[in-house]
């Protein structure tokens, strides 16, 4: 689906500048922010879409997220407004990742941090792009990883793409590696450690709707006061 440049610009402006009191991680934030990482073939994208519907927020897949990044790269006036308003809220550890590199990838990473920050102001489900790490110090974010065994994921890819089992497994290895290495600067500091997630789900025996149920339950439990958990025990 084509996303028009002016529509993305309007989206960024509405999220970024229409809510002057929003601060990253502020208690005033009322819309949930979920990052969803996934292994290829684990039904993560479908789960993210269903979750966004349940939470009544926008789902940010690669197409929309990259469109926001491109808008921030090309619209210097918008970027200047963003930097003036929010640059001080970006954690030093994030900015330190961006100071050593040069070239287009480094510029993309800078704009990616800004794009993810924009989304975190107004809620949403963010698929991939290391968003769980870029928002690691935002206590409002709920971070999910959807896993799955190679055999089950390969069978799903076989059916979805009508390919042989060996081809499906090869494709899984390629895509999983691409995702892991997408933002090298981030992953060099934060390897693929499951402790960076609030919830890890094995998708082998679960459908996307069931995984959404589990995610919503876990989100509700995490947000309960500690005293409530003690009383339940």
N, C-alpha and C positions, 0 to 999 in steps of 0.2 A: 504494500500500500504506500503510495507516494505521500509524503508529508511536506506541505508547502512551507517555504522559509518564513513567510510573514506570520503563519499560524504558530510556528514554534517560537518566534520572537514574542508574540503576544502571550504565549504560555509562560515563557521565562519571566516576562515583565509582571504578569499577574501574580505569579508565585513569589517572585523575588521582592517586589516593591509595593504590593498592595497590603502587606501585613507588616507594618513597621515595628510591631512589638515582638515579632518572632525572633527568638535567639536560639541557636543550635543547642538542643538539649534542655530547653526551657520547660518548666512545668506548665506553661501556658499552651504548649503544643497539644492539640486535641486530636489530630488525625494521625493514625498509626503509620509508622515507617518500618517496612520489612525489607531486608535484603535476602534474596534467595539465590544461593549458589547451587549448582547441580552438576552431576555427571551426565554425560551424553547418553541418552536412552533411558534416563530415570524418570521421565515424564515431568521434569521440573518446570518447563515453560507453561504447560497446560495447568499445572498446579498453581503457578504464579498468577495466571489469568483468572482462575476461579477464586483465588484468595482475594485478589483486588476487587472482584465483584462483591464478595461477601463483606469486605471492609469498606466498600463504597469509596475507593480511591483509584487513582490511575495506575495502570501497569506499565512500567518502563522497560521494554525490551530493547534489544540492540538498536533497532531502527530509530526509535524515538530518542533514546539516549544519545546516540551518535549525532542525530539532528540537532539536539540541544548543544552538544559540544561544538559542532560546526558553526552554529549561530554565535556562540560566545567567541569563537576564534575570528569570525568575520565581522562581527558587529562591534567595533571598537568603542562606540559610545555606550553600548549596553555593558560591555566588559568594564569600562571605567566606572560606571554607576555601581556595578556589582562590587568592584574592588573597594570603592569608597565606603560602601555600606557594610560589607561582610569580611573583608580581608583579615581584620583583626580577630575574627572568631575562628579562623582556620588554625588548627593546632600547629605548634612549631614542628612537631615530629612529621606532620604531613608535608609542610613546606620544605623541610630539610631534604625530603626525597626528591625535590624538584630542582635543587640548586646545582647539582653536579652535572646533569646531562645537557646536551645541546641538540638542536635540530628539531624536526617535525614531531618525533615521538615525545620529546620532552614537552613541547608546546601542547600536544594532545593531552598529555597527562595533567598539565596545569589546568586545562579547560575541563577535563574530566572531573577533577576535584571540585571545581566550581559548579559543574552541572549537578553532581551528586549532592552538593550542599544546597543548591536551589531546590531540588526535589525534597530534601529533608525538611524544608521549611513548611511544606503544605501537605506532607504525607504521600505515601505511594508504596508500591511494591517494585523494587529494583532488581532486575535479573542480571546476575553476573557482574562483570567489569570491576571485580575486586571492591565493590561498594561496601562489603562487610568490613573491610580493612580501612577504607577511606573514612568511614563513619565509626571507627572503632571506639572513639572516646565520647560518642553521643549516647547517653544512657537511655534515650527514648527509642532507639533502634532495636528491633528484634531480628536476629540473624539466624537464617535457616540454611542447612545443607541437606540436599536430597541425594542419597547414594543409591547403590544397587549393585548386585553381583554382575560380573562380566557376562555370564551366560544369559541371564534374564534380559539385560540391556541389549545384548546382541540379537536375541530373538525379536525384541520390539523393533529394532532397526531393520531386521530382515523383512518383517511384515510391512513396516512403514515405507521402506524405500525399495522393496522388492529386489533384494540383493542376496547373495550367498552368505552363509555364516562367516566364512573367512573374511569376506569383504566387509561385513558389518563390524567384526572385531577390529579390523585394521582401521576402519573409520572411527571407531570409538577411541582407539589409542591416539589417533591424530587430533581429534577434536578436544579430548580431555587435556592433552598436552598444550594445545593452543590456548585453551582457557587458563590453564595454570600459569603459563608464561606470558600472558597478555600484557600485564603491567610488571615488567621485570624489576623495576626499582622498588615497588611495593613488596613483592614476594621475596626479594633478597633480604629485606628486613623482617618480613613476617612469612615464614614458610607455611605450607599448607597444613596447619595444625588445627585439629578439630576443636581445640579449646577456644578458638576464635568464634565459635558458633554457640548460640543459645539452645539450638535444637538440631539434632542430626537424625534423619529418617531413612530407614531402609525401605525402598519402594518396591521390593520384589513381590510382596503379597498385597500391596495397597494400590487402589485406584486414586487418581488425583483428588476426587471429592473427599475421600477418606483422609488423605494427607492434609487437606485444608481443615478438616475437623480437628485433627491432632494439633495442627499449628495454632488454631484459634484457642483450643483448650490450654496449650502451653503458654500462650501469650496472657491469657486471663490469670493463670496460676502465678506467673512471674510478677504480675502487677498487684497481686494481693499483698497486704501488709504481712510482715513476718509473723506477727502475733496470730493471724488467721491460720497460718500453716501449723503453728505449734498447737493451737486449740484442736485442729482437725486430727493431729497425730494422737 
